[in-house]
Amino acid sequence: MRTPLTTPRRRLHTRRPLRRGGSPGFTLVELLIAVAIVAILIAIVVSVGFGAVASNKERVTRDVIGILDNAVAEYIAIHGEPPPPTMNWPGRTGSPLRIVPVSDVIEMPSEVPIDSVALFLLQMRDQPKVRAVLEGIPPRFLRAGTAPPGLQLDDSLVLNTVVDGWGKPLRYVHPKLAGLVYGPNWSAPTSPTTGVPLSQVFGPAPSGAAYVPVEVRRNATDGDSGRAESARPFFYSAGGDANPASADDNIYTSRPTFVK
């Protein structure tokens, strides 16, 4: 006879009933919950990833703009004043003298934007100390620049421009042309369908020379209409949307004030 001490213990747990088919598995509700959790986790990872990429692009853009700003500072330290707002176009030998504005403006009436950063780099070609600063720009941020419409560059020169973290050209604003806007806030009398004549801004062109373009404009809502502190030129990026009119995401090293 077995005593209570030798009687095997009965198992108290109960077997989980088998699902149809004879093996345990997930219910439809459990599968839907699992899919929803995975989708949420993927969305979080993607969102964090995009945020990190955007943040890195903004950081490298500020770094590149900082180098360009330092180049302007070096020029001012040497010459005691900002770089000129115009440059004599270094065209092919024998071509007539053309004077080009070194600033982000739009040529009228074609409405073609001027590649101002490319012109700034070209303007600094005879400034060794400034060029030394500009050599700090990583090669991946350099692209082939665009000459003003109708002008050709001497074959011995290279026209480069500088792009931001999104691969879009940076912009350069000179205080001499800042504030020239299209619309009701013209800084000088002119036709609302054309632009400000450069001769009205800089005076008549020297004998034997001509301004290219003849007229320019700038949108009042663009970041180009800003004025930097100390009336010095500044550079900026139009941000991830590449639209200078949406000024909230424009990137500056020092944010300018804008035309009202």
C-alpha positions in Angstrom: 0.0 0.0 0.0 1.3 3.4 -1.0 1.6 6.0 1.7 1.0 9.7 1.0 4.7 10.2 0.9 5.2 7.8 -2.0 2.1 8.7 -4.0 3.1 10.6 -7.2 2.0 14.2 -7.3 -0.7 15.1 -9.7 0.1 17.8 -12.3 -2.0 20.9 -11.6 -1.5 22.6 -14.9 -3.9 22.0 -17.8 -3.0 21.4 -21.4 -3.6 24.3 -23.8 -6.1 23.1 -26.3 -4.7 22.5 -29.7 -5.8 24.8 -32.5 -7.5 23.4 -35.6 -5.0 21.3 -37.4 -3.6 19.8 -34.2 -0.7 22.3 -33.5 -0.5 25.6 -31.6 -0.3 28.9 -33.6 -1.4 32.5 -33.8 -4.9 33.8 -34.1 -5.8 36.4 -36.7 -6.0 39.1 -34.0 -2.5 38.2 -32.7 -1.1 38.4 -36.3 -2.7 41.8 -36.9 -1.2 43.1 -33.6 2.2 41.8 -34.5 2.0 43.4 -38.0 0.9 46.7 -36.4 3.8 46.7 -34.0 6.4 46.0 -36.7 4.9 48.8 -38.8 5.2 51.3 -35.9 8.8 50.2 -35.3 9.7 50.6 -39.0 8.1 54.1 -39.0 10.1 55.1 -35.9 13.4 53.9 -37.4 12.7 55.6 -40.8 11.7 58.9 -39.1 14.9 58.9 -36.9 17.0 58.0 -39.9 15.6 60.8 -42.0 16.1 63.2 -39.2 19.7 62.2 -38.7 20.4 62.6 -42.4 18.8 66.0 -42.6 20.6 67.1 -39.5 24.0 66.0 -41.0 23.2 67.9 -44.3 22.5 71.0 -42.3 25.7 70.6 -40.3 27.9 70.2 -43.4 26.1 73.0 -45.1 26.9 75.4 -42.3 30.5 74.2 -42.3 30.9 75.0 -46.1 29.1 78.4 -45.7 31.5 79.1 -42.8 34.5 78.6 -45.1 33.0 81.0 -47.7 32.3 83.6 -44.9 35.9 83.2 -43.7 37.1 83.9 -47.3 35.1 87.2 -47.3 36.5 88.1 -43.8 40.1 87.4 -45.1 39.4 89.7 -48.1 38.2 92.5 -45.8 41.2 92.0 -43.5 43.5 92.5 -46.5 41.7 95.4 -48.3 39.8 97.0 -45.5 36.5 96.7 -47.4 34.2 94.0 -48.9 34.8 92.6 -52.3 33.5 94.7 -55.2 29.8 94.1 -56.2 30.9 93.7 -59.9 33.7 92.1 -61.8 35.2 92.5 -65.2 34.4 89.3 -67.1 37.6 87.5 -68.0 36.5 86.6 -71.5 38.5 85.5 -74.4 41.2 87.8 -75.7 39.9 90.5 -77.9 36.3 90.3 -76.6 34.8 93.6 -75.4 34.8 94.5 -71.7 31.7 93.2 -69.9 30.9 94.1 -66.3 29.0 91.4 -64.3 27.2 91.8 -60.9 28.7 89.4 -58.3 25.4 88.7 -56.5 22.3 86.5 -56.6 20.1 88.3 -59.0 17.9 87.3 -61.9 18.6 88.5 -65.4 15.7 90.3 -67.1 13.8 89.7 -69.2 15.0 86.0 -69.6 14.6 85.5 -65.8 17.8 83.4 -65.7 19.5 83.4 -62.3 23.1 84.5 -62.0 25.5 81.9 -60.5 26.9 84.3 -58.0 29.1 81.9 -55.9 30.8 80.8 -59.2 31.5 84.5 -59.9 32.7 85.1 -56.4 35.3 82.2 -56.7 36.3 83.6 -60.1 36.6 87.1 -58.6 39.0 85.7 -55.9 41.3 84.0 -58.4 44.0 86.8 -58.0 43.8 86.8 -54.2 46.2 84.1 -52.9 45.4 84.4 -49.2 41.6 84.2 -49.9 42.2 81.3 -52.3 44.0 79.5 -49.5 40.9 79.8 -47.3 38.7 78.6 -50.2 40.9 75.5 -50.7 39.4 74.3 -47.4 36.1 73.5 -49.2 35.9 69.7 -49.6 36.0 68.7 -53.3 32.6 66.9 -53.0 30.9 70.3 -52.6 32.4 71.7 -55.8 30.5 71.6 -59.1 31.0 73.1 -62.6 29.6 76.7 -62.5 27.4 78.4 -65.0 28.6 81.5 -66.9 26.1 84.5 -67.3 24.0 84.1 -70.4 25.8 85.2 -73.6 29.3 85.2 -72.0 32.2 82.8 -72.5 35.1 82.2 -70.2 38.7 82.3 -71.2 39.9 78.7 -72.0 42.7 79.0 -69.4 40.2 79.5 -66.5 37.8 77.1 -64.7 34.4 78.1 -63.5 33.3 76.2 -60.3 30.5 76.8 -57.9 29.8 75.4 -54.4 26.8 73.3 -53.4 25.1 72.6 -50.0 24.5 69.3 -48.3 21.6 68.6 -50.7 23.7 69.2 -53.8 22.1 72.5 -54.6 24.1 75.7 -55.4 24.8 78.1 -52.5 23.8 81.7 -52.9 25.8 84.9 -52.5 24.3 88.3 -51.6 26.3 91.5 -51.9 25.0 94.5 -49.9 25.2 96.8 -52.9 22.4 94.8 -54.6 20.5 93.5 -51.5 17.1 95.0 -51.3 16.5 95.4 -55.0 13.1 93.5 -55.2 10.4 92.8 -57.7 7.0 94.2 -56.8 5.8 97.1 -54.7 9.0 97.5 -52.7 11.3 98.7 -55.5 14.3 100.5 -54.1 14.5 102.6 -57.3 11.8 103.7 -59.9 11.5 101.2 -62.7 8.9 99.3 -64.7 7.2 96.5 -62.7 7.5 94.2 -65.7 11.3 94.5 -66.1 14.1 95.1 -63.6 16.5 97.6 -62.1 19.0 98.8 -64.7 22.5 98.1 -63.5 23.5 101.6 -64.7 21.0 102.9 -62.2 22.8 101.0 -59.4 26.4 101.4 -60.4 26.4 104.5 -62.6 27.2 104.5 -66.4 29.5 101.8 -67.6 33.0 103.0 -68.5 33.7 103.9 -72.2 34.0 100.7 -74.3 32.4 98.5 -71.6 28.8 97.3 -71.0 26.9 95.7 -68.1 25.8 92.1 -68.5 23.0 91.7 -67.8 21.5 95.1 -68.4 18.7 94.8 -65.9 18.2 92.6 -62.9 15.6 91.9 -60.3 15.2 90.0 -57.0 12.0 88.6 -55.4 11.0 90.3 -52.2 10.3 86.9 -50.6 13.6 85.4 -51.4 16.5 85.1 -48.9 18.4 87.1 -51.5 16.6 90.3 -50.4 18.3 90.1 -46.9 20.8 92.6 -45.6 23.6 91.2 -43.5 25.0 92.9 -40.4 27.9 95.3 -41.0 26.8 95.7 -44.6 29.0 92.8 -45.7 28.3 90.1 -48.3 26.9 86.8 -47.1 26.2 83.3 -48.3 23.3 81.0 -47.6 21.6 77.7 -48.6 17.9 77.5 -49.7 17.6 74.4 -47.5 16.2 71.0 -48.3 13.5 72.3 -50.6 16.0 74.4 -52.6 13.5 77.2 -52.5 14.9 80.6 -51.3 11.4 82.0 -51.0 10.6 79.6 -48.1 13.0 81.4 -45.8 12.2 79.4 -42.7 14.5 76.6 -43.7 17.2 78.7 -45.3 20.6 78.2 -43.7 22.9 81.1 -42.8 25.9 81.5 -40.5 24.4 84.8 -39.5 20.7 85.4 -40.4 20.2 88.7 -42.2 17.3 91.2 -41.9 14.8 91.3 -44.8 13.1 93.9 -46.9 9.6 94.5 -45.6 
